[in-house]
Amino acid sequence: MNIYFLIILILLVSVGLYAIIRNIDIIKIILIYFKDKLLGK
């Protein structure tokens, strides 16, 4: 049972990393937007 959990966890992490790498430009834009909002620009 434990090995199945480990395999599912590895799959989820790899899919998550792939999605982050594919959308890194969008994430940068969102972070810059929030930074400007917080600083009041």
Residue pairs with C-beta under 8 A, 6 or more apart in sequence:
20 27
